[in-house]
Amino acid sequence: MEVTLAPGAPDEAFLRRFEASFIGGMEPVLVAMGLTKATLEEHMRSTGRVRAVEVDGEVAGSIWTELRGRTLHLHALLLDEAYRGRGIGARVLSLLEDEVAGEADDVELGVQEANVAARRLYEKTGFREVGTRPEIGFRILRKALNHAR
């Protein structure tokens, strides 16, 4: 199974995946953060980059990343349901780590408390909790990168 990252955009497919990733809906998070869906979509277009996750040449999902100084922030890792539970998320994380070797010292992300499967993936791949955002129901996770692979 070949997993690759390809050019992408915050198009309708990405926005659909992003909104569907919120357990209990995206609206409570937007309200807590003082955002509208339109301002979030503008932020997606102007911040970092969105790419497609491809598995054997087929689009399986999307990622949205942003390099903040020497920290790679993973805004979203979104896989279509048919591609979950197959090791693809772990492979994408590995690809990202390789990609930012020499540019980033760590990877940081926020994950919904209720998203047990995602938290399990991140913890299994070396992420540790460094904080919480209780007002939006998120845990902040970070992984130090060891580029001497």
Stockholm file with secondary structure:
# STOCKHOLM 1.0

chainA/1-149         MEVTLAPGAPDEAFLRRFEASFIGGMEPVLVAMGLTKATLEEHMRSTGRVRAVEVDGEVAGSIWTELRGRTLHLHALLLDEAYRGRGIGARVLSLLEDEVAGEADDVELGVQEANVAARRLYEKTGFREVGTRPEIGFRILRKALNHAR
#=GR chainA/1-149 SS CCEEEEECCSCHHHHHHHHHTSTTCSHHHHHHHTCCHHHHHHHHHHSSEEEEEEETTEEEEEEEEEEETTEEEEEEEEECGGGTTSSHHHHHHHHHHHHTTTTCSEEEEEEETTCHHHHHHHHHTTCEEEEEETTTTEEEEEEECCCCC
#=GC SS_cons         CCEEEEECCSCHHHHHHHHHTSTTCSHHHHHHHTCCHHHHHHHHHHSSEEEEEEETTEEEEEEEEEEETTEEEEEEEEECGGGTTSSHHHHHHHHHHHHTTTTCSEEEEEEETTCHHHHHHHHHTTCEEEEEETTTTEEEEEEECCCCC
//
